[in-house]
Amino acid sequence: MEVRTRIAPSPTGDPHVGTAYVALFNWAFARANKGKFLLRIEDTDLARSTKSSEEAIFSSLKWLGLDWDEGPDCGGEFGPYRQSERGDLYTGYVAQLLNAGHAFRCFCSKDRLDVLRASQQKAGETTGYDGLCLGLSKEDVYQKMAAGEESVVRMKVPETGECVFEDRLRGSISIAYDQIDMQVILKADGMPTYHLAVVVDDHLMGITHVLRGEEWLNSVPKHKLLFEYFGWDMPELIHLPLLRNEDKSKLSKRKNPTSLNYYKDTGVLPEALLNFLGLMGWSMPDEREIFDVQEMIKALDLDRISTSGPVFDQSKLKWLNGQYLRKLDDSDYQQRFLRWLESSGGLERLLPLVKDRAETFSELAPISNYLIGNRAELSLTDFKGLPLELDLSKKILHHLLAALDTQVEWDRDSLFERCGTLASSMDLKMRDFLSPVFVAISGKKVSLPLFDSMAILGSDLSRARLRDALDVIGVSGKERKKLEKDFIALRD
């Protein structure tokens, strides 16, 4: 049997380090077993999927050297490899489930489902669909559809019993069916949800081993049921431990930079990042920490993966990157450095900002140093010197961070609009609102244009500097909860 693995990211934002982590283990396992590694784009969320995000996924995985044997850009015998191009195929399998009585049409409105969910939460019950439309006759369904009523398709789930499945790292796992929702498998727009598409595609593309994050463990019963309904064998499951922040919470952009672009743009070498990700929950037989991917492939044993959540330690990554940098000879070091300056794109965008502000090249460094390298370390004094109360600076930075969590477009005009809207809602003049932001981003009270600077730095690095500034001012747990309530009230 040929080993076939895959990585299936959604093109809905910056490429995530978690994607690279899962991709690395799928790629290495396929290479170790002389198998095939596939790239599949899961873009059934048409509203959020973008071409630019898809291209960023391609370029970031190529930067890391994780090449694929089949995918949207290189084809393959099981294509197409974008789910948005496989719609008719999914529709046929949904019809098969409906005809066999394994699925049903649901006409419940969003308002009804919201009320149902709120009622279940209030009662302390497991939230999920209550089966209202299960009892509809074929005639009822036909009449509703003929009348143009909007519907989705849900899968049927047994009312009693439990789903038992095997995970290579965790052994036998049991989940009661009464904890499993009657999942929507076909949306009202005719597109499948992840749960149907992943089962159909894994089967048709011959995937033999599924290595993915442990957050998908609770979805296995839905997938196993679908495999059984279709009469297909399920791939072997290997659920990798979740990457964690230092406080053991799930790695998130609120506490850590998560974009692969951030690490590329700050000068982390791809081989160092791969080495670091390889240490996440796994170790070489001789326990050494520095190894390349070819050495990882030769030594890879899935049974050596730990199920405890590995901490994504930024200082450890910096140390490891330093080890790789010091192994470069002077010529290679220079070439890699110049290539980094060019590839980050920052230099190209920076020049128009500084050309009219410097009389000599030597003046460029103090003007733009915070955009090319790290900004100066902040202290509480930097914020005490502003014409704002410290608590107000704290509120501005907290609220801006929260607002930027949902910011998709990261360009000068979009950032200006977001800050202007937030300043207005806080009844602040734009100049006052931006004063602590200038310090947080540049380390200076006056710098190059703020929104151009944030666009050059990118979303992850800009947010990281705002978080750092907030930590410098100091926010207690009690204060943070109050600030979060204030922001929700402001947003509503």
N, C-alpha and C positions, 0 to 999 in steps of 0.2 A: 504493500500500500504506500503510495506516494504521500508524504506529509504536505499538507496545504494549510497555511495560516493566512491571516488577513489583519489589516488595520482599517477601520471604517470610521473616519472622523466626519463630523458635521461641519460644513463651511459657514459657520455662523459667528466668527470673530477671529481674534488672533490665534494662531496655532499654539496649543497649550503644551507645557512640558509633560503633562500627564499623557498626552498623545505620543510624544517621543518615547516616554518610558515604556508604554505598552507596545509601541511599534518595535522598539529595540528587542524585547524578549520574543515577540513573534518572528521578527526577522532572523535573530540569532538561532532560534529553535529550528526554523525552516532550513537555514544554511547548515546547521549542525547535522541535519538529517537528509541533506541533499534534496530538499523539497522545494516548494514554491511559496513565495510570499506575495500576497495580493494587496493592492490599494483599492478600496471601494469608497466612493463618496456618498454619504448618507444625507441627501439634500431634499428630503420629502417635506421639510418645513420651508415652503416656498417663500413665506413672508420674511424669514430671517436669513436664508441662504444667499450668499453673494459670490460672484465670480472672483472678486479680489481676494476673498477669504480662501477660496479653493486654490488659487494660484499661490497664496502664502503658504498653504499646506505643502504643496509640491516643492516650493523653493526651500522651505525649512528642512524637510526630510532629506532633500538632495544635499543641502549644506552639511547635514549630519552624516551623509554617506549611506543612508538606509535606502538602498535601491529596491525596486519592486519588479516582479516578473510579469505581472499583469495589472492593468489599471486604465483609467480614462485616457491617459496620454499615450500609452503604448499598445493598448488593445489586448486581445486575448480571446480564446475560444469560448469563454463564458460571459462575454460582454452583452450589453453595455455595462460599464462599471459606475455609472451614476444612477442612483435610484430614481431620479426624476425622469429618466429615459426608459424606465421599465414599467411604467404605469399600467399598460394593457395586460402585462404578464400578471401583476398582482391582482387585478380585477378578476381574472379567470380563476385564481385560487380562492378568492373571497366567495365567488359564486359556488365553487366546489364545497366550501364549508357551509354555506347557507343551504344548499341542496341536501347535504348530509345531516342537517340539523345540529351542527356544531357551532353555529353562529346565528345571530338574529339582528333584525333592524330595530334601532332605537330612535324614537322621535322626541325624546325629552328635551326641553329647552334648557339653555344655559341657566336661566333664572331658577328653574325647578331644581337643577342639579346643585346650584349654589345654596339654595335653602336646605336641601337634603344634607349636604356636607356640613353646613353650620349646625344643623340639628344633631347629627351624629357626633360632632366634636363636643357639643354642649353636654351630650349624654355620656361622653367618654367612650364611645364606640369606635371600632375600626371604620374609617371612612371608605366608602365604595358604593357602587351602583346597587340599587335595591331590587332590580329585576322587574320593574313595572311593565316594560314592554315585552317581557318573555311570554306573557299570556296572550299576546295579540294573535289572532287567527290570520291565515293567509289572505282572507278577504279584507280584514282590517288593514293589513299592510298594503295591499293593492290599492284600496281606496285612499289611504293617506298619501301614497306616492302619486296616484293619479291626480290628487288635489294639489300637488306641488309642495307638500310638507317636507321640510328638510330632515334628513336622517343620517345616522352613522351606522356602522355595523360593529357589533360587539361579539366577542367570543363567549361561548358558554363555559362555565366552570362548575365542577361537581359541588354540591351543597355540603357533602360530608367527606370524611376521609382526609388523607394527606398525600402530598407529593414527596416521594423519596428519590433522591438523585445522588450521584457520586461526583465529588470534586477531587481532583488529583492531590491537592494540597491539604484538604480538610476532611477527606473521607466521606462517609455517608451523612447526608443532611436531610432532615424532614421539615416540611412546612405545611401546616394545615390549610386545606382549601378554603376554609372560611376566612382566612386572612388574605385571600387573593381576589382582586377586583375582576369584574367582567370587563376586561380591557377593550377599549375601542381599537379595532384593527383597520378600519377604513373610515377616514374622516369625511365630513360633508362635502369637501371639495374634490373627493374622488381619489385623494392620495392616501397611501397606506401609512399607518403609524410605524414607528421603529420596530415594535414587537412582531408584527407580521412580516415586514420586509426583511428583517435580519434572519428569520427562520427560513423563508423562501430562498433568499440569496445564499445563505450558508450551504443549504442543500444543493441548489443548482450549480453553485461554483465549486462544489466538492470539498468544502472546508472540513478538515479532519480534526483539527485541534483549535479550540477557542481560548485564547489567552486574553483576558480583559480584567478590568478593575473589579474589586470585590463589591462595589456598590451595586453591581448587577446580580448579585446572588438572589435577592428577593424576586427577581424577574424570571428566574429559571423555571418555576412551575408553569408560568404562562407559555414559555417557549417549549417546554417539554410536552405540554398538552397539545400544542400546535403540531409538533413533530409526530405525536401519536395520532392525531386526527388525520394527518396526511399519510400515515403509514411509513414514515421515514426514520432512519437511525439518526440519533443526535450525536454531534461531534463530542470528543472528549473535552471536559471543562477544566480549565485552570484559572482560578480567580486570584489575580495578583493583589498583594496588600496595597492599600491606599497610601499615597504620599501624604505626609502630615506636616503641619506647621510645628514649630518648636513646642507649642502648648498642647500638641497631640490632636488638635482639630484638623479636619480635612483641609488639604492645601487649597488656599483660595487667594484671589487677587487682593482681597481686603487686608491680608496680612503678609503676603509674599508676592514678588513679581512672578507671574505664571506664564507669560508669553515667551515662546522660543525666540522671538525677535528681540526681546529685551536682552537675553544672554548673548545673542549674536552681536547686537549693537554695542554692548558694553565691553566687548573684546574677549569673551570666553571662547576658547578654542573648541571646535566641534569634537575632537578626540577626547578632550578633558571632560566635556559634558556627557558624552557617551560612557566614559569610564565611571563618572559620578552616578549616572542613572543605573549602570550595571551593579553598583553597590547597594541599590535600594532594595533591600529584602533578600539579596543573594550575595554569595561570597565565593571566591576562588577556593579550590581544595586546600591550597597552602596558605590561605588567609591574607595574601598580599593585597594591598589596596590599589596599586597602580598596574594596569594591564590594558592592552588594546583589544579591539573587538575580535580580532582573529584569535587571540588567546582565549577570549570569553567563549567563542564558538567551540573551540576544541575542548574546553573544560565544562561546558554547560550541562548541568544536571538539574532538571526542574525540581527534583525532590530536595534540593538544597535551598530552595526558596523558603524564607520564613514568612509566616502569616501575620507577624506583628508589624504594625504600621511603621515604615521607615520615615525618619525625620529628614525633611529637605533642608539641610543645614547650609545656609549661604556661606558661612565662614569656611566650612569644609570644602565647598566647591571652589572658593577663591584659592585656598591652599593647594588644592589639586591642580587647578589651572596654572598656578605658579610653578608647580613641579614640571608641567609640560613646557611652559615658556622657557624655563632654564635649561631644558634639554635641546633647545634649538641653537644651531650655530648662528653667528652674527649675521651672516648673509640671509639665512632663512628667516631669522627674527625680523630683519628690516623689511623683507618682502611681505611677510605676514602682517606686519604693522601697517605698511602702506596700503595693502589690500583691504585691511579692516577699515582704514580711514575712508577709502573709496566706496566700499560696499555698504557701509552704514548709511550713506546718503546724507548724513548730517553736514558734511563739509560743503557739499553742493548747495544746500539750502542756507547754510550759514553765511557764505560769502556776500550775498546781496545785503545782508543786515549790517555787515561790518565795513564794507568798502568805503562808505562815506563817514565813518567814525574814527578812522585811523590815518595817521600821516606816514607811518612807517610800518613794516611788517612786524617789528618787535612790539608794537602797541597792540597787536591782535590778541596776544596771549592773555593779558589781564582783562581785556574786554570780553573775551569769549571762553575763558578757561572752564567755566561751569557747564558749558555745552559740549566740550570735547572730553573733559575728564570729570571727576567728582567735584561737586561744589564744596566750598569751605564748610567745616563742621560748625553746626549751629550751637548757640547757647541761649539761655533764657534772656540774657541781656539784649539779644538781637530783637526780641519781641517787646521787651519792656520799653525800648526806645521808640516804638511806634506811637503815633497819635491816637491810639485806641486802647481801651481797657483790655487787659490780658484775657479776661473771660470772653470778650467779644471776638478777639483774634482766634481763640480756641473754638468758638462756635462757627466762625467763618470757615476755618480749615476742616472741621468735622463735617459740616453741611456740604462743602464743596466735594470732599472725598466721597460722601454718600451719593451725591448727584452724579459724579463722574463714573460711578460703578456701572451705570446703565448707558454711558456715552458710547455710541457706536462710531460716529464720524469723529476723527481726531485731527482736525485742521484748524487753522487760525480762526476762521469765521464761525465755525460750529462752537468752538470753545468760548469765543467772545459772547455769542448768543446765550450759551448755557450760564456763564457767569453773570451776564446782564440780567437774565431772568431771576436768578437766585438772589442777586443783590437787591433787586426791586422787591421781591417777596419778603426780604428781611428789612425793608425800609432803610436801605443804606445807599449812600452815593457810591458810584462805581469806584472812584478813587480810594475811598476809605475801605471798601470791600477788598480791593486788590492789594492793599499795602502788606498784609501778612503773607499773601500768596507770592508776591515778589520775593520776599525773604526766604520763604520755603523752597521756591524753585531755584533761585540764583544765589542765595546766601548774601544778597545785597539789597539795600533799600531801593536802589535804582539800577536797572540793567537794560540789556537789549529788550526790544518789544516782548512783553510777557507771552502773548498767545503764539507768536512765532517761535519763541523759545520752547514752549510746551509741545508744539507740533514737531519740532526737531528732536526733542528728547523722547517723544513717544508716550503712549498711555501708561505703560508699566513703570517707567522711570519717573515720570511726573507724579504718579500716585505714590510711589515709594518715597519721594521727597516730601510730599504732603504728610504722609504717615509719620515720617521721621520728625518733621516739624511739630506735629501734634504730640509726639512722645517727648520732645524737648520741653514743651510747655507743661506737659503733665496732665493726664486725664485719669481720674480714679474710676473704678468700676461703676460707682453710683452716678458719677457725673456723665459717664458714657451712656448709661441708660436714659438719663434725662435728656441728653443731647439727641439721642435717637428718637425719643418721643417728640421732641421739639421739631425735628426734621420731618417726621411723618405728618404732624399737624400742619406744618408749613406746606408740604407737598399736596396734602388733601385740600 
